């Protein structure tokens, strides 16, 4: 499996201007070309490739970042497994992985507030008021005017 040259070029361009791991992570995720290409790969393929690249003698940083970014768009794997990977030769690897893990867990494990039920209005009070009204002396309203 090989990523497109365009995606690798975009990654390298973003890496040149990135001054923090957060900027790098969110800039890669925001790129439309990278988003489009992420849909071409399965999580299993990306995890296999990531293990191969990280185990190789010379790590290919752009490909590692692309694989991690592509995985950030997937939801069919446990992102916490990425914490076991080692990118010792890569600056910001652990920070990049932690952003991915934190974001995916916060989205997946959201607590939903239980449904609040509102009781129906008590219509017996309204009918009681209407029956009491018919027995009221209607000779005078509040202004003293006869209503007969």
Buried (B, 14 or more C-beta within 10 A) or exposed (E): EEBBEEBBEBBEEBBEEBEEBEEBBBBBBEBEEBBEBBEEBBBEEBBEBBEEBBEEEEBBBBBBBBBBBBBBBBEEBEBEEBEEBEBEEBEBBBBBBBBBBEBBEEEEEEEEEEEEEEEEEEEEEEEEEEEEEEEEEEEEEEEEEEEE
